[in-house]
Amino acid sequence: MKFSISLPISVATLLVVTRAPAVRQPHLREASFSQGCITGADESANMLGFFRAIASSDLAENAHQRLIYKISKVERRQVKLVATNSVCAKAAVTINRDRGVPDSTSRSVILIKIDTIYIASDPAERAGEYGVSYRMNFRCDSILARFVE
């Protein structure tokens, strides 16, 4: 999943959706991913950099993306990559329930904490050529919004 920071608003490909026609693609998952959190992959570094930029920058396009994701402007240090497997596992179960798959379905996620909310993404879940992200509450037990990017 690639994130772009400097796209003009008119070129942005971010779409807010109520039900993404997402499909799991387990063949994209690397064997080195642990159950729960994905922290050492390029996707996690890209996602962390993307959300740090939009959450802490004064640029107009980043302010626009904050509105789309409904996140507050925060200091860069308040945007963190979550590495606690129990928190990631809770987010994964919440996504599984939302997608209508059994809780026991294996899913590892990239989980970013921004102030009091979380943004979760499973790189193996795609909606066509786009990745799917979920905005979750502070307990990771409720999906507040879905995004295709």
Summary of the structure (lengths in Angstrom):
residues: 149
radius of gyration: 14.2
end to end distance: 8.5
largest distance: 41.8
contacts: 436
relative contact order: 0.23
helix: 33%
strand: 26%
